């Protein structure tokens, strides 16, 4: 029988019989405020901040809030199954942990703690290229857990090829290529603190441990860390990349290949023509283009363009279980959640990340059931109405 994620609420109530209450709020929208109080302005600003005035991040939330669920009654929702097939893998629920870089600024246990939490709950963990921990150590920490690798597409082809080889060898099954960060955006919260972790060698672990990267250095990293950082900055991303360049990735990666950052339906068509397997409808959580379209507003058109040719995933703005329901109804097969688990990590390490996963999926399970659905795949556009602005 499929797991009923909603049982988490009864676990909480039963623990309350012994005087125990959850260490973190079960309303995950409160986590950011708690994190702001407990962590320094640099790390909090780096995770919570957004491009420009923050208008795109705000639009992400508004677009989800504006859509309201229309529940259906007298449907058999006793036996529910949140299992989904995504990119050739069977997942216990339509959720993965999104790639979030430099997690050591949130908690000393960093990516391994988040990866262990994902593995313990059976959901995929997407490791950022810009992680604080080399991908091999993260893979070891999560054992047989489902893991995907996010690529920041470097200028240096040999470094990119080496990254793909290492990811495959470490058991990462899918590759998510971030397209929306050929340059860092104007991010006032980071600028006001003059805070960029990479310049201090934080978030560079995959690069500094890479033989192809180190081959481009005159001295070992530990002998001249500043030169290593400069080499990293010089190759981190490439604004000259275009659609034909995807052939290189397809040649060197034989697993599922997903493009992250697609918002325009024409780009979904180009992705399908390029032979990739999926897209993530995302505006990088509002961190890249100020004034951009909300991800949830872009999702229906991208999903329609993708049709059956691409797996459509979604991120940017997910905070609650009902947000996940809405994304599924708008055409996503699964969602990625980022900031909430980063806050959970910062507040309570691995246990905090597990708390976030369980809260999201308990709320999704209950939202589906109370709206008349026993599986994620039956939610559709007719289950939502859009309030006028």
N, C-alpha and C positions, 0 to 999 in steps of 0.2 A: 504494500500500500504506500502511496506517495506521502511524503512528509507534509504534515499540516503546520506550516510556519506559524500560524495564528496561535498555536499552543504556547508560544512564548508568553502571551499575556497571562495564562493560567499559572505558568511557572513563577511569574512575578508576584501574582496574588498569593500563591501558596507560600512563597518565601516571606511574604508580609506577615503570615501567621506566626513567624518566629522573630518578627520585628525588623526584618531586613527590607530595605527599599533599594531600588537601582542606584548605582553610584553616579550615573549620568542621567540627564533628562531623557524621557522617552519621546518628547517633542523635539526632534532633531534640529528644528529651526532655532533652538536656543543655544546650540553648541558654539556658534560663532561668537556670541556675546561672552560666554564663559571663557573661551580661548583668548579673547581680547584681554580679559582681566588677568589671565594667568601667565601668558607668554609675552615676550618682549615685542615692541612695535615693529621691529625689522622682520622677524619670522612671521608674525601674524599678518602684517601688511603684504608680505610676499604671497601668502596663500589666499588671503581674503580679498586682496586688491584686484583692480581691473584696469582696463585701458581708459584713458581720458577721465571724464567725469563719473565713470561707472554706469553710463546710460545703457550699455549693452547688457551688462550683468543684471541690471534692474529690469530690462525688457524681457530677459529670459524668465524671470520669476513672474512678471506680469502676464506673459503669454500663457503660462501654465495656469495661473490663477484665473484668468479670464475664461478658460474652458471649464465648464461644470459638468459633472457626471449626472446622467439620467438613469437612476436605478430601475431595474425590472423586477417584478414580483413573481412569486409562485413558480420559481424554477428550482429544480433539484440541485442544490449546491452542497449536499452533505459530504460527498467524496470529491475533494478537489486535488488537482495535480498541476503544479506550477512548472513542471518540467518542460524545457524547450530544446529544440535542435538548432544549434547556432554554429555555423562554419564547420559543419561535420562533426561537432561534439554534442553529446547529450549533457545538458546542464540542469541542475535541480531547480533553477528559477531564472527568470530573465534579468539577471543582474551580474555585473562584473565590477571590480574596483578599477577605476580609470587610472591612467598613468599620471602620477603626481611626482615631480622631481624633488630632489634635495630634502627628503623626509627627515634627515638627521636634524634639521633646524626645528622640527616639531617635537622629536623625542629621540633619545640616544639609541633606542633599539631600531629606529628608522624602518627601512623597507622590509627587513626580515620579520619584524613584528606584524606588519600589515599583511605580508605574504602568508605567515602562519595563520593569521585570523581568517583569511580567505580560504585557505586549505581546510581549516577546521570546519568551516561552514559549507564547503563544497563549491564555492563560487570562484570564477577565474580572477586571477590577479594580473593586471597589466603593468609590467615594469617599465618605467621611463628610462630612456637612454641617459637622462640626466640624474640618475639615482645616486645616492650617497654610498651605495654598496654595490660591488661588482655583481653582475647577473648570475655568476656561478654560485656565489654565496647565498643569494636569494633563492635560487633553485634548490640548493641543499636544505635551506631552512624550511621549505614548504613540501619537501618530499615528493609524493606523487600528485600533489595538487595541480590543477589546471592553470597553466601560465602562458600568457601572451607577452610579446615584446613590442614596445613602442619605439620607433626609429625617428630620431631627428636626422634628417638626410644630409650627411656631411659633404663638403666639397671634395674631400679626398676619397676617391673610389676604393682605394685599398683599405682604408679604415672602414668604409661602409661594408665592403665584402667581408672583412674580418668580424665586424659586429654580427653580421648574419650567420657566419659560420659558428661563432661562439654561442649565439642564441639557440641555434639548432642543436648543437652539441649538449647544451644545458637543458634541453627538453621543452623549450618554448615552442608551442605548436602553431601559433598564428602571429602574423606581423602586422602591426598597425603603424602606418606611415603618416606622420603629422605633416600636413601640407600648409597649414595656416601660420607657420612661424618661420618664414624665410628671413625675417628680421624681428627683433624684440620691439614690441609696441611702446608707445609713450604711456608709462605707468606711474602716475604721480605719487602713489603711496610708497613705492620703491625709491623713486627719485628724491622725494622729500627726506628720506632717511639715508640717501646715497647707498642703498643696500642691494647688492647683487652677489649672492653667495658664490657664484662661479669664480669670481675674481679672487676669492680666498681659497680656491681649490676644493670647494664644497659642491657636490653634484657632478663631479668629474671622474668618479671612480671607474666607470666603464672605459673611459678614454685613457686614463693614466695607467691602467692595467693592460692596455691593448698593445700587442706587438707591432701592429702596423702604425699605430699612433706614435709609439716610442721610437720607431725607426726614423721618424722625422725630427727627432730632438738631437741636439749636439751633445747634451749631457743627460744622464739619468734624471728622472723627475725629482728625486730627493736632493740632488746636487744643485739644481736650478729650477725650483718650483715656479718662479715667475715666468721663466721662458716656456715652461710646460703650459701654464695658464694662457700665455699669449698665443701659443700654437693652437690650443683648444678654441680660443675666441676666433681665431682666423679661419677655422674650418667648420665651426659648429653648424652653420646653415648656409644655404646657397640660393640667393634670390634669382639666379639665372636658370634654375631648373624649369623644364616644361614637360608637357605630356609625353613626348617620345622618350624621355629619360626613364620612364617607368619600365621600359624593356629591360634595363639593367637589373632592376630589382626582381622582376619576374624570372630572369635568367638565373639569379643567384638565391632565390628563395622558392622552395618547392611546396610549401604549405600555403594555407589561406593567406591572401594578401588584401588588406583593408586600408582604404584611404580615409584619414581622419581630418575633418574640417570642411566637409562638403556642405554647401548651403544653397547652391543654385541647381535647378533641375538639369540644365545643360551640362554641368560638370558631372552629374550622375550618369548621363548618357556617355560622356567621354570616358568615364571610369569603366563603364561596361564595355565600351569598344576597346579599351586598353587591356581587357582580359583580367581585371582584378575580380576579387570575390565579394567585396562588400565596401560599404562606406559608413562612416560615422557622421551623422548630421550634428555638427558642433560648431560653435564659435569660440572655442577654447575658454568656455566659462565667462565670456565677455572680456577676456584678457588681451585680445589682439586688436580688433577694430572697434573703436568707439563709434557709436551710432549705427552699428550693424543690425541686420535683421535678427530678431529673436530666434533661437534655434527651434523652438516649438512652432513658430510661424512658418519656418522653412521646411519643416519635416513633411507635411502632407504632399507638397509639390515634388520634393525629392523622392519620396516613397512612390508616388505615381509614376515618375520618370524611370525609376529603377525597375518597377514591375517585378517579374520573377527572375530577372537577370542578376540581381545583386542582393546580398543580405544587408538590410538597413538597420544600423544601430543608432543610438541617440545618446548624447550627453549635453550638458550645459543647462543648469538650473534645477536638477533633480534634488529635492530635499525630503520628500515624503513618499509613502506608499501610493497615495493617490496620484502623485506626479508620475510615478511609473505607469499606473493604469492609463493615464492620459496619453503618455508617449506611445504605449502599445496601441491604443485606440486610433492614434494619428498615423500609424504605419510602421512603427519600429518593432523589430523582432526581440530586442533586448536593450537594456540601458547600461550606461556606465555612470558611476557616481564617484565624484572626486572630493570636493572640499569637505563634505560631512565626515568621511572616514579619516581625512587628515586631521580634522578637529578631534575626532574620537581618539586618534593616535596621540595627539598632543596632550590630551587630558588624562588618558588612562592606558596608554600603550596598546598591546595586543588586545587586551580585554575591552578597551574602548572601541577598537575597530570591530570586534565581534558584536558588541552592543549595537553599533550602527547597522551592521548587516542584518541582524536579527530583528531590530525595530522596523527597518524598511520592509523586510519580507513578511513580517507578521502583519503590518499595516496593509501591504499589498494583498495578502491572502484574504484578509477581512474585507477590504474594499471590493475585491472581485466578487466574493461570496455575497456580500450585502447589496451588490449591484446586479446580481443574477447570473454570475459567471463562475464556472468551475475550472476553467483553464484560461491561460493568458491569451490564447489564439482567437477567442471568440469576441474580444473587445474590438469595436470598430467605430468609425465616425458617427454612426447613428446613436452611439451611447454617450455622446457629448453634445452640449450646445455651447455656443460661443456668445458670451455677453457682449453687448456693444460697449465700446470704450467710453 
